């Protein structure tokens, strides 16, 4: 009798196990069907599709991985579309920034060639045409430099330099330009060495762009360049007492082609600060800006020291 009870209990247990496994198998088949449908949706471009899974589902990890792939591809698609829109805006801006001065340049040259101006007026036309040609050349040069940086094709030659000595050499060449622009200047560079691993040409470009930004945009009559250091970093600060940057413009000034002066007569390429940021980033550094409109604007570059 006891044996029959044990056999019956064993049979019931076996039936329950088989039933449980059958139900699990049916559930897995359903999950696999959902997964197949989701993969078809993803294949057809529906990156919003997700596969739900319970905590105890055998296919849980597969579902999570599929969802991760969908989210990753969705983010890449969003970034790609944002990049396409950015490049469309860039091309539109480039079309204006190149065609407008080029058309003006051609107009001046045609007036000279056709003899519409003579004497002193002709000389003035030649001077204006040369100025526009140089601006156009500077713009194209900056554009090609930015494209190379954006594409990761810029080649850097990093070496350990005394950033204080290098900065003194750079600023020495700017003194005549600052004076001719009516800018009083204050230079604070320590005598002791500060070793930083940098590309000297790229660092020169960073300082040049910041100083050029003051001359072109700030309307200042005083500028300061100060270098300091702590245990980890060299700190280069370039400031002026010009018109400043509005709070609305400040978050965008390092964006390519962005100009705080939105008028059609705005000077500059809108690439200088963007190039400076890319060059600083290539040195594993950081550049920031702060401004009080009508009082002061300062740019701070932090570069890691060669330890």
Secondary structure as UniProt FT lines:
FT   HELIX           2..43
FT   TURN            44..45
FT   TURN            47..48
FT   TURN            55..56
FT   TURN            58..59
FT   HELIX           60..113
FT   TURN            114..115
FT   HELIX           119..150
FT   TURN            151..152
FT   STRAND          159..162
FT   HELIX           163..180
FT   TURN            181..182
FT   STRAND          184..188
FT   STRAND          195..198
FT   HELIX           200..213
FT   HELIX           214..218
FT   STRAND          222..229
FT   STRAND          233..240
FT   HELIX           247..250
FT   TURN            251..254
FT   TURN            256..257
FT   TURN            264..265
FT   HELIX           272..282
FT   TURN            283..284
FT   STRAND          286..292
FT   TURN            293..295
FT   STRAND          296..305
//
